[in-house]
Structures are given as C-alpha cells and as structure tokens.
Amino acid sequence: MEITTRSWTQAIALVDCDNFFVSCELLLNPKLKGKPVCVLSNNDGCVISRSKEAKRLNIKMGEPVFLARKRVPEAIYLSSNFHHYGIVSDKIMNILKSFTPEVEVYSIDEAFVDLTGVRQMFKKPYLEIIKDIREKVLKETGIPVSIGVSLSKVLAKIATKIAKDKSDGLFSISGKELRETLPKISIGSIWQIGHNTESLLLKHGIDNAYKLACQDEKWVEKTLTKKGLELQMEMKGYSIWKVDTKGQEIKGIQRTKSFASSTNDKEIIRGALFYHLHKALTELRRKNLKAGLLSIMLRRKDFQSFSLNTIIDPPSNFEFDFTNRINSLFNNLYKEGLYRSCGIHLTNFTSGETEQLNLFSQTLSLSNKKKESLAETWDSIEQRFGKQSLRTASMPSLNYLDKRAIRGIETFSSFEYLPEVR
C-alpha cells in the first residue's frame, strides 16, 4: 500500500531544546561555553545532559559518573539545578504561546505546537514561521532549540530529530516529502516504538518508517493493537494524536534524597525536611498551586521507612503555614537511630485562583495578600542571589551543614501526573 500525497491539512511543530540542562548552566556561567560539560542526575549518579564537546569525547547519556570521571577526567561535571531549569523552561513555553495558544508542554525541554492556520496570519510558509520561533527563543532566553514541522506529532518528532543535525536547527516534512523522507528513518528511532516492538517488526522485514506506513492496516492493528494503527496513520500524515493544550494534571510533588552518610543528628534531618519543603513550595508558587496535604518520610539506615501526614486547611504554598506542622510531625515520627534519607510529599492541590475561603483564615498572623507578596519577594531574591539567600529559622544554613550534607539534601521535585488520556 502506497502513501498518498497530502496537503497541509494540519501543521504540528515540535520544539526541542538543545542539550537543555547544559544550555541552562551556560546561562549562569558563560565561561563554560566551548568546554566539555555534563549535568548529573539528582544524586550525581549518572550523566543526564552533555554539551557537544562532551559528546565528542564519547561521554554517554546515562553513563555512571564514576566511570565518566575515570574515562574523561578533563570534562566538567555539574550537579543539576532543576529549579533554574524550570524557570527557563517556563520562559520558553510562554514565547511559544505568543505565536499560538495551541501549545502542549510535553516535557521540561519539549513542546508540541499546533500551527494549523497560522500560516495565513503570518503570511509565511511554516518553515519560515518555525525559523522566527527559533530566533525569538534564542534572543530572549539564550537557549538554542531544534524545531521540526509536519502533518502530525509522529512526523514532527521525526522532523525535529533531523533538524538537530542541520546547521540552522530546522526541518520540514510536507505531505509531498513523505515518500522521500520515511525510508531513511530506522524503525527503532520512531517515537512510541520500543525495543520489543522494534524486534517484532524487524522479524517481519519492516526496518524503516516507510515500510511500516505502507503495511496493511488490518495487519498493523492485529499485530500492534489500536495504538499501533494510530501510529501508522500518524506516519501517513493524518493527525490522530491532537495537541493537548490542557496538559497533564499534577497530583503531587515529592522531594526525597539520601544523605551522603547516615546520621542521627535531629537538626540536620529536620533542616533537610524544611529545605525540601521550601524547594517544593517554590515550585508550587511557580505553578500557582496550593497544597492541602503534607506528608513527611524518614528512612532508617536499614531501609525501614516511617511516614506521617497532616491536612493543611486552608491549602497553602507559604513556608510559615507549614512550620509548626513539620515540627509536630517530625517530633512524633523521630526515634533514636541512624537515618539514611528523608523527604516530603505535597498533594491535594488547588489552584491559587480558585482557593475556597475559610472562616478561620482571618485568625492567621499574615493576610493572604501579605503572604503572597512575601513569598514572591523571597523567590525573586533567591533567583537573583542564589539558594538560601533567605531562610526560615528552621532551615539549616550552608555554614552549618558540611559539604557532604549539602550534597546529600540537594535534589529536585519529582511530579506525579494523572494518566494521559488521548
């Protein structure tokens, strides 16, 4: 079955930030430009982002740090700063929305953009429009991006992968170019095709995207289920998986991390809990959410875990509303012994705009507006002057904690999402 030529009935672009975490670090320290730089996972366990120079030295994505350091000691290895990366990501997504509101934030460094019909508004071909997008993102954030545009999400993914090897970071696949482009795309490199599916298709002699697109639809659905058929239709240029502007609903934020060495120091553990809480609440404020349930977790050296939770009423994203709650939970949970890690979990979210009024909120020492103003000031000071420029009395100072303890509690927010529904 041949692929029929299709016109631009849909135009879906994928914007993918180049070496995003490293690019964000270069914003903070331009002196790193041109050097082999690697950003590490939250526990400094493996490499999660590499500069072009690091890639040339054959440092692998996901490579354990101790092996990378041994093989390539001249590279620069940086701990991750996900709060900074999140701020940069938000700026990029807002720029994309200035071109069209039809933006799906797929990950911290990727977004699908539905450009259907935008060509008439800008009076430019789609390739010129994505060029404008790339230039604006680079000018206003300093982050280079690769952009591919085509008729569907799957084809946009393919186009963006090709764009990364282009000097201008751009590539377009029109309906007329499918027959020329798809035979060059290996079956295992297609979005949504995993290792097992790749192996199955290779057994049937299907080794590239064009061969899969041309297979009998009934055979594809029987062999790869309905999702496989949808994938095939996407590769033919039919937009089955629409751009989801609502995104995924966040269920909870969790911050947890092992200490560099087990400890029984109550103040270090308590301080780490407040540190995690502060970083999580900073994320909540950035997303204009408030938490209605707080949980804390302590894990002993023998891996036994203990947790307690408390309701936050009314929901809040301000540190002072949690201070007494964490102290109470910690005092009830802590028992003598060595602890290897601790963490906090926030859930039961409400939007900042739709918070339900509480009759007892008037008894709080600070009004909501004052708290919001103070929190906003706190965040801006930290953004300008660095972590812990301000802190509550319950948070440990950087001078109090030794370097190993600091590294032990440094981490980032992990998000739990509701299952995606297409």
DADA-V134943 format. One record per residue. RES is the residue in one letter. PHI is phi in whole degrees, -180 to 180 (none if undefined). PSI is psi in degrees with one decimal (none if undefined). OMEGA is omega as a letter, one per 30 degrees, with the letter a starting at -180 (999 if undefined). Layout:
# DADA-V134943
res = [RES/RES]
phi = [PHI/PHI]
psi = [PSI/PSI]
omega = [OMEGA/OMEGA]
This chain:
# DADA-V134943
res = [M/E/I/T/T/R/S/W/T/Q/A/I/A/L/V/D/C/D/N/F/F/V/S/C/E/L/L/L/N/P/K/L/K/G/K/P/V/C/V/L/S/N/N/D/G/C/V/I/S/R/S/K/E/A/K/R/L/N/I/K/M/G/E/P/V/F/L/A/R/K/R/V/P/E/A/I/Y/L/S/S/N/F/H/H/Y/G/I/V/S/D/K/I/M/N/I/L/K/S/F/T/P/E/V/E/V/Y/S/I/D/E/A/F/V/D/L/T/G/V/R/Q/M/F/K/K/P/Y/L/E/I/I/K/D/I/R/E/K/V/L/K/E/T/G/I/P/V/S/I/G/V/S/L/S/K/V/L/A/K/I/A/T/K/I/A/K/D/K/S/D/G/L/F/S/I/S/G/K/E/L/R/E/T/L/P/K/I/S/I/G/S/I/W/Q/I/G/H/N/T/E/S/L/L/L/K/H/G/I/D/N/A/Y/K/L/A/C/Q/D/E/K/W/V/E/K/T/L/T/K/K/G/L/E/L/Q/M/E/M/K/G/Y/S/I/W/K/V/D/T/K/G/Q/E/I/K/G/I/Q/R/T/K/S/F/A/S/S/T/N/D/K/E/I/I/R/G/A/L/F/Y/H/L/H/K/A/L/T/E/L/R/R/K/N/L/K/A/G/L/L/S/I/M/L/R/R/K/D/F/Q/S/F/S/L/N/T/I/I/D/P/P/S/N/F/E/F/D/F/T/N/R/I/N/S/L/F/N/N/L/Y/K/E/G/L/Y/R/S/C/G/I/H/L/T/N/F/T/S/G/E/T/E/Q/L/N/L/F/S/Q/T/L/S/L/S/N/K/K/K/E/S/L/A/E/T/W/D/S/I/E/Q/R/F/G/K/Q/S/L/R/T/A/S/M/P/S/L/N/Y/L/D/K/R/A/I/R/G/I/E/T/F/S/S/F/E/Y/L/P/E/V/R]
phi = [none/-85/-84/-85/-68/-124/-87/-79/-72/-136/-138/-111/-110/-119/-101/-125/-69/-81/45/-55/-63/-65/-60/-65/-66/-67/-65/-77/-140/-59/-65/-81/-60/83/-109/-74/-117/-126/-102/-104/-66/-61/-107/56/-87/-149/-83/-120/-158/-136/-74/-59/-66/-69/-63/-65/-85/68/-77/-92/-66/83/-69/-56/-63/-65/-75/-62/-62/-70/-76/-128/-67/-77/-72/-102/-112/-116/-68/-75/-132/-70/-64/-62/-62/-65/-64/-64/-60/-61/-63/-65/-63/-67/-64/-60/-72/-75/-91/-163/-75/-83/-124/-110/-76/-83/-157/-62/-125/-140/-152/-89/-129/-86/-99/-56/86/-68/-57/-68/-69/-89/56/-142/-68/-61/-63/-71/-66/-70/-65/-63/-61/-60/-66/-69/-62/-65/-67/-91/-124/82/-100/-77/-131/-108/-134/-119/-133/-160/-88/-152/-62/-62/-67/-65/-61/-63/-62/-69/-61/-67/-60/-64/-96/-94/-64/-94/70/-132/-160/-127/-121/-84/-60/-73/-99/-62/-63/-82/-86/-61/-62/-86/-99/-66/-64/-76/-94/-80/-55/83/-102/-89/-63/-65/-65/-59/-61/-63/-67/-63/-63/-95/79/-97/-113/-145/-64/-65/-64/-69/-63/-91/-69/-61/-63/-64/-66/-62/-66/-68/-84/-116/68/-62/-63/-64/-66/-62/-61/-62/-63/-61/-70/-82/104/-97/-84/-92/-93/-75/-70/-99/-75/-78/71/-103/-83/-75/-94/-166/-122/-126/-130/-150/-163/-73/-72/-61/-146/-59/-143/-117/-75/-61/-72/-66/-67/-62/-63/-64/-61/-68/-63/-60/-61/-59/-66/-67/-68/-61/-63/-62/-64/-65/-99/56/-123/-130/-98/-108/-144/-118/-125/-121/-133/-122/-122/-75/-61/-88/76/-69/-114/-135/-145/-142/-137/-148/-82/-104/-132/-75/-55/-148/-133/-114/-53/-64/-74/-110/-57/-65/-65/-68/-60/-65/-62/-64/-63/-79/-95/-71/-128/-58/149/-93/-120/-98/-162/-152/-169/-129/-138/-111/-153/54/-82/-130/-74/-61/-81/-110/-61/-76/-69/-122/-61/-91/-64/-69/-82/-67/-71/-123/-70/-59/-63/-66/-65/-63/-66/-66/-64/-64/-65/-57/-62/-68/-66/-65/-63/-85/-109/104/-61/61/-62/-125/-158/-79/-63/-83/-86/-72/-83/-66/-73/-75/-89/-75/-61/-66/-68/-60/-63/-67/-98/-72/-159/-144/-77/-106/-106/-104/-116/-67/-56/-74/-117/-93]
psi = [124.4/155.6/128.4/145.8/134.1/145.9/179.6/68.9/-28.6/153.1/103.4/126.9/148.6/121.7/119.7/117.8/136.0/123.2/54.1/-51.6/-41.1/-42.7/-38.4/-38.7/-33.7/-27.3/-37.6/-32.5/84.6/-19.2/-14.8/-10.4/135.6/1.4/156.1/103.9/135.5/136.1/138.9/161.4/173.7/-23.9/19.1/31.9/-36.3/167.7/128.0/-6.1/140.3/142.2/166.6/-36.5/-36.8/-36.8/-38.2/-25.7/7.1/28.1/127.4/148.4/130.7/1.8/133.1/139.5/-39.2/-30.5/-41.7/-45.3/-36.4/-41.9/-43.5/73.2/-19.8/-12.6/159.2/123.1/120.0/137.7/148.2/152.4/77.2/-23.5/-46.1/-42.9/-37.5/-39.1/-44.4/-41.5/-43.2/-39.9/-42.3/-44.5/-35.7/-34.9/-42.9/-38.6/-13.7/-17.1/-37.5/143.9/-10.0/74.6/128.3/113.0/103.7/-35.7/-176.9/-24.6/16.4/145.9/138.2/138.9/121.4/108.4/10.3/124.0/-15.4/-25.7/-39.9/-36.0/-43.6/-11.6/44.4/153.5/160.1/-34.2/-35.9/-34.8/-44.8/-24.7/-42.3/-40.7/-48.6/-44.0/-38.5/-41.2/-44.9/-41.8/-41.9/-18.6/-19.8/6.0/122.9/141.1/154.2/138.9/129.2/145.8/138.8/-159.2/-12.7/171.0/-45.4/-44.9/-33.7/-38.5/-45.0/-44.9/-39.8/-37.1/-40.5/-38.9/-31.9/-21.7/2.0/146.1/-31.4/-1.7/23.3/147.0/142.8/137.6/105.1/170.0/-30.7/-19.5/1.1/-45.4/-28.9/-36.8/-45.7/-35.0/-19.7/-6.6/115.3/148.7/-33.3/-12.4/0.7/134.4/134.6/-2.9/113.3/-176.6/-43.7/-42.6/-39.4/-46.7/-41.2/-45.8/-37.6/-34.0/-27.1/10.6/13.6/97.6/1.1/169.5/-35.9/-41.9/-37.8/-40.9/-29.6/-2.3/155.4/132.1/-37.7/-39.2/-41.3/-45.5/-38.6/-38.2/-39.1/8.7/-176.7/-38.1/-36.9/-38.2/-41.4/-40.1/-44.2/-42.2/-38.9/-40.6/-23.1/-7.8/10.8/128.3/94.3/-43.1/101.9/156.6/123.1/101.4/-18.4/-27.0/-162.3/141.2/125.2/127.6/-34.6/160.0/130.2/136.1/119.3/147.3/141.1/145.6/157.6/-33.8/147.1/145.2/153.4/11.4/109.6/-36.4/-34.3/-43.9/-46.0/-42.9/-38.5/-39.0/-43.8/-34.6/-48.6/-42.7/-46.7/-45.6/-38.4/-41.6/-32.8/-41.6/-42.0/-43.1/-37.0/-30.7/7.0/47.6/156.0/143.9/140.0/-3.5/130.1/131.5/143.2/152.4/135.9/133.8/124.7/171.3/-30.8/13.1/5.3/134.2/144.1/140.0/154.8/155.0/164.6/149.1/137.0/107.8/116.1/159.5/148.8/163.4/26.7/130.8/-44.3/-22.6/-11.7/-11.9/-55.2/-33.1/-44.9/-42.4/-42.6/-47.0/-44.1/-44.6/-33.4/-24.8/-31.7/132.3/154.0/138.6/177.4/137.1/137.4/-21.3/166.7/166.3/169.9/155.8/124.9/136.9/-166.4/59.7/147.8/154.0/147.5/-30.6/-23.2/18.2/131.0/134.7/144.8/131.6/-28.0/-2.2/-21.1/-17.2/-8.0/150.3/-24.6/138.3/159.9/-42.0/-40.8/-40.0/-43.5/-39.3/-42.8/-42.3/-40.5/-41.0/-43.4/-49.1/-41.3/-36.3/-43.3/-38.6/-35.4/-41.8/-3.8/173.5/141.7/28.0/-34.3/152.0/156.9/166.2/-23.0/-15.3/137.9/147.4/159.3/-26.8/-29.0/-39.2/135.8/169.5/-37.0/-38.6/-39.1/-47.8/-32.0/-34.1/-8.0/129.7/-164.4/168.1/132.1/136.2/139.6/130.4/152.3/147.8/140.8/133.5/121.6/none]
omega = [a/l/l/l/a/l/a/l/l/l/a/l/l/l/a/a/a/l/a/a/l/l/l/l/l/l/a/a/a/l/l/a/l/a/l/a/l/l/a/l/a/l/a/a/a/a/a/l/a/l/l/l/l/l/l/l/l/l/a/l/a/a/l/a/a/l/l/l/a/a/a/a/a/l/l/a/a/l/a/l/a/l/l/a/l/l/l/l/l/l/a/a/l/l/l/a/l/l/l/l/a/a/l/l/a/l/a/a/a/l/l/a/l/a/a/l/a/a/l/a/a/a/l/l/a/l/l/l/a/l/l/l/a/a/a/l/a/a/a/a/a/a/l/l/l/a/l/l/l/a/a/l/a/l/l/l/l/a/a/l/l/a/a/l/l/a/l/l/a/l/a/l/l/l/a/a/a/a/a/a/a/l/a/a/l/a/a/a/a/l/l/l/a/a/a/l/l/a/l/a/l/l/l/l/a/a/l/a/a/a/l/a/a/a/l/a/l/l/a/a/l/a/a/a/a/a/l/l/l/l/l/l/l/a/l/l/l/a/a/a/a/l/a/a/a/l/a/a/a/l/a/l/l/l/a/a/l/l/l/l/a/a/l/l/a/a/l/a/l/l/l/l/l/l/l/a/a/a/l/l/l/l/l/a/l/a/l/l/l/a/l/l/l/l/l/a/l/l/a/l/a/l/l/a/l/a/l/l/l/l/l/a/g/l/a/l/a/a/a/l/a/a/a/a/a/l/l/l/a/a/l/a/a/l/a/l/a/a/a/a/l/l/l/l/l/l/a/a/l/l/l/a/a/l/a/l/a/a/a/a/a/a/l/a/l/l/l/a/l/l/l/l/a/l/l/l/l/a/a/l/l/l/a/a/l/a/l/l/l/l/l/l/a/a/l/l/l/l/a/a/l/a/a/l/l/l/a/a/l/a/l/a/l/a/l/a/l/l/a/l/a/999]
